[in-house]
Amino acid sequence: MATTIASLPVEILAEIFASTQFNRLVLSDRARAEENTRAAIAVSQVCHQWRAVALGLPKLWANIAWGTHKAHRLGLVSAQIERCRGLPMLFNIVCPKDKSTQGLVHDSIAGHLRNAKHIFVKNCTTRILTTILTHDAPHLRSLHIEASSMIRLPAESRLPAKKFESLTKLMLVNVDIAFLNLICKAEIMGLGELQFPVHVFLHPFAPTLTSLVLFINVTATDPSPNSPLVLPVLKFLSFIVPLEMSVLLAINMPRLEQLRIRAYSKNSFTAFLASLPTSWALKPPTKLRILDIIIACPQEEHTVMQHSSSLELMLSVFSNISYMNWSGHTWDALMEFWGKRLGERGEDGKFNMPNLRGIELDKKESHATLVDVLAGQRPELSIVYKP
C-alpha cells in the first residue's frame, strides 16, 4: 500500500525539514542564512500538520539574519527567536544606516545574545558592540565584528574572562581594542583596520592561538623586536601586504607551518620583498612547510623583476618549504626566473629549495612556463595546474 507524505511520522517530517537548511554556513554568508529562514517559513505554511512540526523544531529557526530590510520585518525576527526556544543561535546582522531602524534592530536582538553561538555584525555600531560585550554568552564560539568607521569603546566595557569562555574564533575590523579584555581560548583570530598593542592584546591568547589573519592597515603600537611575544602553537599566518613590519617583528612563531601572503594593491608585493631583509631574513621560519602567494596586481611584474636580489632572498628565507601554491595573475617572467633558480644547485650540491615537493598554480600559462623551464631537472617535484 502506498504511503502518502501526510501519513509520515512526525520524526521523519522533522528530518526532512531539517535537511532544507545549510548546516555548514560560512559565518559571513548572510544570503544562505536568509535562505534557511525562507525555507523554514515555506514548510511552515503548507498545512496545519507541517506548521505544527516546523514550529516545534527549534533548529529550523536558529539562523537569525538581518540585511537591508524594512523595519516592519522585525516582527518576523522576534517570532523566529521565540521559536528557537533557547537553542543557541547564529546572528548574521548588517546594521542599517537609519538611526531609528538601528535602534529597533538592536532592541530586537539585545536580550537574546546570551543564547548566541555565532555572531557576525557588519557596519557594527558602538551600541551593538557594547551590548554584545556586556552580556554573558556561554555558548558563543565565534564573534565577527566589522565597522565602517572606527568603534571606540569606553573603559567600562572591559569584560571578565567568563563572558566568553567558549569563544574560539574572533574577527575584529575597525575596532579600537584598547579596552577589550577578551581573555578567552581563541584559536582563530583576524584583525584589520586597527592599531593594537601586540604584547598586551595577544598575550592572553598565546597558549591557544593556532591561526592568525591580518587584514589591511594593521599596526603594532608596541614594536619590540628584541623581546617578541612568543605564540608557541601558532601554525597558520595570513596577511595582506603591505604590512607594517612592526607587527611581524613583535611576534615569534616557532611552530609556524603555513604562511599565506596576499597582494591586492599596486607595488604591494614589491614592498613585501623590500621588507625581507629587516623581517623574515633576520629569523627565518624553520618549521614552515607551506607557502601560499596570492597576487592580484598584474601591473607589478616589471617592478618585481627589477628586485631580483630580493627574489633570491625570498628563495633563501623560505628554503625549507615542502609545498607552494601560487595563484592570481600570470607572471611569465617571474615563473621563468623562479624555474631557473629551482633548477640550479648551490655550493653544497643541493638544489635551491631542496625540500620542495609540490607546486600548485591556478594559471595554465604559469604552469606551462614553469614546466618548460625546469624540463625534468627535478623529477621529484610535482607541478600541478589547478584552476
C-alpha positions in Angstrom: 0.0 0.0 0.0 1.4 3.4 -1.0 2.4 5.8 1.8 1.5 9.4 1.4 3.6 12.2 2.8 0.7 13.2 5.0 1.0 9.8 6.8 4.7 10.2 7.6 5.6 10.2 11.3 6.4 13.5 12.8 10.1 12.4 13.4 10.5 11.8 9.6 8.9 15.1 8.7 11.2 16.8 11.1 14.3 15.3 9.5 13.0 16.3 6.1 12.5 19.9 7.2 16.0 20.0 8.8 17.5 18.9 5.5 16.3 22.1 3.9 18.9 24.0 5.9 22.5 24.8 5.0 24.3 23.4 8.0 27.8 24.4 7.1 27.3 28.1 6.8 30.2 30.4 6.4 29.5 32.9 9.2 29.7 35.9 6.8 27.3 34.3 4.3 24.1 36.2 5.1 22.4 35.1 1.9 22.5 31.5 2.9 21.4 32.3 6.4 18.4 34.1 5.0 17.7 31.2 2.7 17.5 29.0 5.7 14.8 31.3 7.2 12.9 31.3 3.9 12.9 27.5 3.8 11.7 27.3 7.3 8.8 29.7 6.6 7.9 27.8 3.4 7.5 24.4 5.0 5.6 26.0 7.9 2.9 27.4 5.6 2.0 24.2 3.7 -0.7 22.9 6.1 -1.6 22.7 9.8 0.4 19.5 10.4 3.5 20.8 8.7 3.3 24.1 10.6 3.0 22.3 13.9 6.1 20.2 13.1 8.1 23.2 11.9 7.2 25.4 14.9 8.2 22.6 17.2 11.6 22.2 15.6 13.9 24.9 17.1 16.9 24.3 14.9 14.8 25.2 11.9 14.8 28.8 13.1 18.3 29.2 14.5 19.8 31.4 11.7 18.8 34.9 12.6 19.7 37.2 9.6 19.0 40.8 9.1 20.1 42.7 6.0 18.7 45.6 4.1 15.1 45.0 5.2 12.3 47.4 6.3 11.6 47.8 10.0 8.2 46.0 9.7 10.1 42.7 9.2 11.5 42.9 12.8 8.3 41.1 13.9 9.5 38.1 12.0 12.9 38.2 13.6 11.2 38.3 17.1 9.0 35.4 16.2 11.9 33.4 14.8 13.9 34.0 18.0 11.0 32.8 20.1 10.7 29.6 18.1 14.3 28.8 18.9 13.2 28.2 22.5 16.6 28.9 23.9 18.6 26.9 21.3 22.0 28.6 20.6 21.5 30.8 17.5 23.6 32.2 14.7 23.2 36.0 14.3 24.1 37.5 11.0 23.4 41.2 11.1 24.0 44.1 8.7 23.3 47.3 10.7 21.1 49.7 8.9 22.2 53.2 8.3 18.9 54.7 9.5 19.3 55.5 13.2 15.7 54.6 14.2 15.9 51.3 12.4 19.3 50.7 14.1 17.7 51.1 17.5 14.8 48.7 16.6 17.2 46.0 15.3 19.3 46.4 18.5 16.3 46.2 20.8 15.0 43.1 18.9 18.2 41.1 19.4 19.8 42.5 22.5 18.1 40.4 25.1 18.8 37.2 23.2 22.5 37.5 22.5 23.1 35.3 25.6 21.9 32.4 23.5 24.2 33.2 20.5 26.5 30.5 19.2 27.9 32.7 16.4 27.7 36.5 15.9 28.5 38.3 12.7 27.8 42.0 12.5 28.7 44.2 9.5 28.6 48.0 9.8 28.5 47.5 13.6 27.7 50.4 15.9 29.2 51.2 19.2 25.8 50.5 20.9 25.5 47.0 19.5 29.1 46.1 20.2 28.8 47.4 23.8 25.7 45.2 24.2 27.5 42.1 22.9 30.4 42.7 25.3 28.3 43.3 28.4 26.1 40.1 28.1 27.1 36.7 29.3 27.3 34.4 26.2 28.2 30.9 27.4 27.6 29.3 24.0 29.4 31.9 21.9 32.0 30.2 19.7 32.7 32.9 17.1 32.5 36.7 17.1 33.0 38.7 13.9 32.7 42.5 14.1 33.2 44.8 11.1 32.6 48.5 11.4 32.6 51.1 8.6 34.4 53.6 10.9 36.5 53.1 14.0 34.5 52.0 17.1 35.9 53.3 20.3 34.6 51.8 23.5 34.6 53.4 27.0 36.8 51.9 29.6 33.8 50.4 31.5 33.3 47.9 28.6 36.1 45.8 29.9 35.0 42.2 30.4 36.0 39.4 32.7 37.1 36.2 31.0 33.9 34.3 31.9 31.9 36.3 29.4 33.5 34.4 26.5 34.5 31.1 28.0 33.6 29.2 24.8 34.9 31.7 22.2 37.3 30.1 19.8 37.1 32.4 16.8 37.5 36.2 16.9 37.5 38.7 14.0 37.7 42.4 14.6 37.8 45.1 11.8 37.9 48.8 12.6 37.5 48.3 16.4 39.6 50.2 18.9 40.7 47.2 21.1 42.4 49.2 23.8 39.6 48.4 26.3 38.8 44.9 25.1 39.6 42.5 27.9 38.8 39.4 25.8 40.6 36.7 27.8 39.3 33.6 26.1 40.6 30.4 24.4 40.6 31.9 20.9 42.2 29.5 18.4 41.5 31.6 15.2 41.8 35.4 15.1 41.5 38.0 12.4 42.4 41.7 12.8 42.0 44.6 10.3 42.0 48.4 10.1 43.4 48.9 13.6 46.3 49.7 15.8 46.9 47.5 18.7 49.5 46.7 21.5 50.7 43.3 20.4 52.0 42.1 23.7 49.1 43.3 25.8 46.3 42.2 23.4 47.7 38.9 22.1 49.4 37.6 25.3 46.2 36.1 26.8 45.6 34.1 23.6 49.2 32.9 23.2 48.6 29.4 24.7 45.7 28.6 22.3 46.1 30.7 19.1 46.7 28.5 16.1 45.7 30.7 13.2 46.2 34.5 12.8 44.8 36.5 9.8 45.9 40.1 9.4 43.9 42.2 7.0 44.8 45.7 5.7 46.1 48.6 7.8 47.2 46.7 10.9 49.9 48.4 13.0 51.6 47.5 16.3 51.7 50.3 18.8 54.4 48.5 20.9 57.0 47.2 18.4 59.6 45.3 20.4 61.8 43.2 18.0 64.3 42.5 20.8 61.6 40.8 23.0 58.9 39.5 20.7 55.8 37.8 22.1 56.0 34.0 21.6 53.0 32.4 20.1 54.0 28.8 20.8 51.2 27.0 19.0 50.6 29.3 16.0 50.7 27.2 12.8 48.9 29.4 10.2 49.5 33.1 9.4 47.9 35.1 6.6 48.5 38.7 5.9 47.8 41.3 3.2 50.8 43.3 2.0 51.9 45.9 2.5 52.0 45.1 6.2 53.8 47.2 8.9 56.8 45.0 9.7 56.5 46.1 13.3 53.7 43.6 13.7 55.7 40.7 12.4 58.8 41.7 14.4 56.7 41.9 17.6 55.8 38.2 17.5 57.8 35.0 17.5 56.2 32.0 15.8 58.5 29.0 16.4 56.0 26.4 15.0 54.6 28.3 12.0 53.8 25.7 9.3 51.8 27.6 6.7 52.2 31.2 5.5 49.8 33.0 3.2 50.8 36.3 1.5 48.2 38.3 -0.3 49.0 41.2 -2.5 46.0 43.1 -3.8 47.3 46.7 -4.5 49.9 48.1 -6.8 53.5 47.6 -5.7 52.4 45.7 -2.6 54.3 42.5 -3.4 57.4 44.6 -4.2 57.1 46.3 -0.8 57.0 42.8 0.8 60.2 41.8 -0.9 61.8 45.0 0.1 60.9 44.3 3.8 62.5 40.9 3.8 66.0 42.0 5.0 64.5 43.6 8.1 61.9 41.0 8.9 61.9 37.3 7.9 65.5 37.2 6.9 66.6 38.0 10.4 64.9 34.9 11.8 63.7 32.5 9.0 60.7 30.3 10.0 62.4 27.0 10.2 59.2 24.9 10.7 57.4 26.5 7.7 56.2 23.8 5.2 53.5 25.5 3.1 53.8 28.9 1.3 50.8 30.5 -0.4 51.2 33.5 -2.6 48.1 35.3 -4.0 48.8 38.1 -6.4 46.0 40.4 -7.7 48.0 43.3 -9.1 49.1 42.5 -12.8 50.9 45.8 -13.4 53.5 44.9 -10.8 55.5 42.2 -12.6 58.0 44.6 -14.2 58.7 46.2 -10.8 59.2 42.9 -9.1 61.6 41.7 -11.7 63.8 44.8 -11.0 64.3 43.4 -7.5 65.9 40.1 -8.4 68.1 40.2 -5.4 65.0 40.3 -3.2 63.6 37.4 -5.1 66.8 35.5 -4.4 66.5 36.3 -0.7 62.9 35.0 -0.7 64.2 31.7 -2.0 66.7 31.6 0.8 64.3 32.7 3.6 61.7 30.1 2.6 64.2 27.4 1.6 62.7 24.7 3.9 59.1 24.7 2.5 57.7 21.5 1.0 54.7 22.9 -0.9 53.9 26.1 -2.6 50.7 27.5 -4.0 50.8 30.4 -6.5 47.5 32.0 -7.5 46.4 35.2 -9.1 47.8 36.9 -12.2 50.2 35.2 -14.6 53.7 36.5 -14.4 55.6 34.6 -17.0 58.9 36.4 -16.4 58.8 35.6 -12.7 57.9 32.0 -13.4 60.9 31.7 -15.7 63.2 33.3 -13.1 61.9 31.0 -10.4 62.1 27.9 -12.5 65.7 28.6 -13.4 66.6 29.1 -9.8 64.8 25.9 -8.7 66.9 24.0 -11.3 70.2 25.4 -10.1 72.4 23.8 -7.4 74.2 25.6 -4.6 77.7 25.2 -3.4 76.7 22.2 -1.3 75.4 20.5 -4.5 71.8 20.7 -3.5 69.0 22.3 -5.5 67.6 25.6 -4.3 64.6 24.9 -2.0 65.7 21.2 -1.7 62.7 20.1 0.3 60.2 21.4 -2.2 57.9 18.5 -3.4 54.9 20.2 -4.8 53.9 23.4 -6.6 50.3 24.3 -7.4 49.4 27.1 -9.9 46.0 28.3 -10.9 47.0 29.7 -14.4 47.8 27.5 -17.4 50.4 29.9 -18.7 52.3 29.9 -15.4 52.2 26.2 -15.2 53.4 25.7 -18.7 56.3 28.2 -18.2 57.5 26.5 -15.1 57.3 23.0 -16.5 59.2 24.1 -19.7 61.9 25.9 -17.8 62.6 23.0 -15.4 62.4 20.5 -18.2 62.5 17.4 -16.0 65.5 18.7 -13.9 63.7 17.9 -10.7 61.6 14.7 -11.2 60.7 14.6 -7.5 58.9 17.9 -7.9 55.2 17.8 -8.7 54.0 20.8 -10.7 50.2 20.9 -10.8 47.7 23.1 -12.6 44.6 23.6 -10.5 42.2 26.4 -11.6 
